[in-house]
Amino acid sequence: MYEQVLNKVTPEYEDKVNLYKVNIEEEPEIAGLFGVRSVPTTTTIFKNGKSNSTLGALNEETLKYFLEGLISEEQNG
């Protein structure tokens, strides 16, 4: 279900942010690296050397808001 939200929203942001999808069952070392303890974990975002994790699935509007905030910070910052 969350995959549908990601597939719908992320194409709009391909040219603005780098988005990666990782299957933690196939890549458990990545899950450990980022401290993923529950699925889904929306994203760990790196910006200016800092990471920001959001746990759980986001709805379409919240995901867009989150991505727009990152883009806005980058443009203003």
C-alpha positions as a Markdown table, in Angstrom:
| # | Residue | x | y | z |
|---|---|---|---|---|
| 1 | Met | 0.0 | 0.0 | 0.0 |
| 2 | Tyr | 2.7 | 2.5 | 0.9 |
| 3 | Glu | 4.6 | 1.5 | -2.2 |
| 4 | Gln | 1.7 | 2.9 | -4.2 |
| 5 | Val | 2.1 | 6.3 | -2.5 |
| 6 | Leu | 5.8 | 6.2 | -3.2 |
| 7 | Asn | 5.3 | 5.3 | -6.9 |
| 8 | Lys | 2.8 | 8.1 | -7.3 |
| 9 | Val | 4.7 | 10.9 | -5.6 |
| 10 | Thr | 8.4 | 10.2 | -6.2 |
| 11 | Pro | 8.4 | 10.8 | -10.0 |
| 12 | Glu | 7.5 | 14.4 | -9.4 |
| 13 | Tyr | 10.7 | 14.9 | -7.4 |
| 14 | Glu | 13.2 | 12.8 | -9.5 |
| 15 | Asp | 15.0 | 16.0 | -10.7 |
| 16 | Lys | 14.9 | 17.7 | -7.3 |
| 17 | Val | 16.1 | 15.1 | -4.8 |
| 18 | Asn | 17.8 | 11.7 | -4.9 |
| 19 | Leu | 15.4 | 9.0 | -3.9 |
| 20 | Tyr | 16.4 | 5.4 | -3.2 |
| 21 | Lys | 14.3 | 2.4 | -2.3 |
| 22 | Val | 15.9 | -0.5 | -0.4 |
| 23 | Asn | 14.5 | -3.9 | 0.4 |
| 24 | Ile | 15.9 | -4.4 | 3.9 |
| 25 | Glu | 15.3 | -8.2 | 3.7 |
| 26 | Glu | 17.7 | -8.3 | 0.8 |
| 27 | Glu | 20.1 | -5.7 | 2.3 |
| 28 | Pro | 20.0 | -6.2 | 6.1 |
| 29 | Glu | 23.3 | -4.5 | 6.6 |
| 30 | Ile | 21.8 | -1.2 | 5.3 |
| 31 | Ala | 18.9 | -1.6 | 7.7 |
| 32 | Gly | 21.4 | -2.0 | 10.5 |
| 33 | Leu | 23.5 | 1.0 | 9.4 |
| 34 | Phe | 20.5 | 3.3 | 9.6 |
| 35 | Gly | 18.9 | 1.7 | 12.7 |
| 36 | Val | 15.8 | 0.6 | 10.9 |
| 37 | Arg | 13.7 | -1.4 | 13.4 |
| 38 | Ser | 10.2 | -1.3 | 11.8 |
| 39 | Val | 8.8 | -1.5 | 8.3 |
| 40 | Pro | 8.1 | 0.7 | 6.6 |
| 41 | Thr | 10.6 | 3.3 | 7.4 |
| 42 | Thr | 9.9 | 6.2 | 5.1 |
| 43 | Thr | 13.4 | 7.5 | 4.6 |
| 44 | Thr | 16.7 | 8.5 | 6.1 |
| 45 | Ile | 17.5 | 11.8 | 4.5 |
| 46 | Phe | 21.0 | 13.2 | 4.4 |
| 47 | Lys | 21.4 | 16.9 | 4.2 |
| 48 | Asn | 24.5 | 18.8 | 5.1 |
| 49 | Gly | 25.9 | 15.7 | 6.8 |
| 50 | Lys | 22.9 | 15.2 | 9.0 |
| 51 | Ser | 20.3 | 12.4 | 8.8 |
| 52 | Asn | 16.6 | 12.6 | 9.5 |
| 53 | Ser | 14.5 | 9.4 | 9.8 |
| 54 | Thr | 10.8 | 9.3 | 9.5 |
| 55 | Leu | 9.2 | 6.1 | 10.8 |
| 56 | Gly | 6.2 | 4.6 | 9.3 |
| 57 | Ala | 4.2 | 5.1 | 6.1 |
| 58 | Leu | 3.3 | 8.6 | 5.1 |
| 59 | Asn | 0.2 | 9.5 | 3.1 |
| 60 | Glu | 0.6 | 11.3 | -0.2 |
| 61 | Glu | 0.1 | 14.8 | 1.1 |
| 62 | Thr | 2.5 | 14.4 | 4.1 |
| 63 | Leu | 5.2 | 12.9 | 1.9 |
| 64 | Lys | 4.9 | 15.8 | -0.6 |
| 65 | Tyr | 5.0 | 18.3 | 2.3 |
| 66 | Phe | 8.1 | 16.6 | 3.7 |
| 67 | Leu | 9.9 | 16.6 | 0.3 |
| 68 | Glu | 8.8 | 20.2 | -0.4 |
| 69 | Gly | 10.3 | 21.3 | 2.9 |
| 70 | Leu | 13.6 | 19.7 | 2.1 |
| 71 | Ile | 13.7 | 21.4 | -1.3 |
| 72 | Ser | 12.8 | 24.7 | 0.2 |
| 73 | Glu | 15.5 | 24.4 | 2.9 |
| 74 | Glu | 18.1 | 23.7 | 0.1 |
| 75 | Gln | 17.0 | 26.7 | -1.9 |
| 76 | Asn | 17.1 | 29.0 | 1.1 |
| 77 | Gly | 20.0 | 27.6 | 2.9 |
